[in-house]
Amino acid sequence: MDIIKTLKDSYHVFTKEMIEFKRNRMELASLAIMPLIFLVMFGFIFPSGNTHENIPMGLVNLDQGAGSNEFITQMETMNNQLATSKNSSYMSFNNYSSVDAAKTAISQGKIHGAFVIPPGFSNNVTNGQPGNVLIYVDNSNPQNAASIEQVSLGTMSGLNGVLADTNVLKLSSVTNPVINPQAVIAPYTPNIVTTIPGSTNYFNFLAPGLMIMIGMMAVMIGIPEAISKEKEMGTFDGMLSAPINHLSVLLGKTTALSLRGLIQVIFVLIFAVLLFGVTIQGNLLLAFLMVILGIFSFIGIGIMAVSMAGSQGTGTLIMNLIMFPMMFLGGIFFPISQMPWFMQDISNVIPLTYAADAMRKIMLLNANVADVSTDIIILLAFGAITMAIALPLFSRSMKQ
């Protein structure tokens, strides 16, 4: 019966919060305006390219002939020669037995792309025909995609130059009308194949992370503001004097704030698809479940902030100190791989990093639950630990 009463009381608090929100026209308008501002502002401000080293790439050799093995050896040599520093290379290769295996590795975030040498490659090269090489690129991350294309095409161009000199010297004294002249100059022909249909779009990278970030902001900013404001107005004491427990108050308020966050997330998705050409490949139901899980992982932080804050201003200040570093270190606006190593280490302990990573895999690469299981476990653990700390802190602060 205590559980039923708690849920009923939480519903009444939730209803009160939604009525107040409905009466505030400015807050209603901000539900749609803020997501649009974020998409426009960050989508066009942040750069979309950078250079990388040791980019994890897949290698699928479906030919297994002398020509393909020679090509791989030459590519690895060229890859090391083009590196900008010692003990590094442009790309770090991982071998896969099939195209599907390489695509799965891309969906799981293990590699950023894959070279595929098709059957008949060696025969084409031996007989003076173009040796086509497919290069699969994960363009859910436009910065990495641009770098992979640049590095891949640069490597192939270097190989073509070396082999063109060799081939021309061999054919200088022999005439063979069957040989394609273009194949002599450029025997290897790369074909870029993106994992997402259409052209590379930075908004594809931005939108999933922005959905998680806005859900986080709704809870992390909303809880301290809502409770601290009512404390200053004196209405919070009246709420606590009612025959309801502290858990009902928290549950009702966080549910209302989470609903507002979900509404904003929907606006982000609508604007991203209709106005900015974002392509959704995955299961939207799973994506929204991930949003809810992401929001859950941040609730405990918001409750801890309000428990330690004596006023609304203090609560907002604490949240800003926590939230803004998370926004820029969580990989929302640009890839974590572009950050200095010490910032990458910090990013690895931020829950927003794992929530944004899972959202991109689900929405853009059609990842399933198994593909993002690590992210889910981390978010659940973080949310459970912070809630276990936050609830006793909140109850103690209410007794002071």
Secondary structure, DSSP 8 states (H G I E B T S, - for coil): -HHHHHHHHHHHHHHHHHHHHHH-HHHHHHHHHHHHHHHHHHHHHS------SSEEEEEEES--SHHHHHHHHHHHHHHHHT-SSTT--SEEEEEESSHHHHHHHHHTTS-SEEEEE-TTHHHHHHTT--EEEEEEE-TTSHHHHHHHHHHHHHHHHHHHHHHHHHHHHHHTT---TTS-HHHHH--EEEEEEESSSSS--HHHHHHHHHHHHHHHHHHHHHHHHHHHHHHHHTHHHHHHHSS--HHHHHHHHHHHHHHHHHHHHHHHHHHHHHHH-----S-HHHHHHHHHHHHHHHHHHHHHHHHH-SSHHHHHHHHHHHHHHHHHHTTSSS-GGGS-HHHHHHHTT-HHHHHHHHHHHHHHH---TTTTHHHHHHHHHHHHHHHHHHHHHHHHHHH-
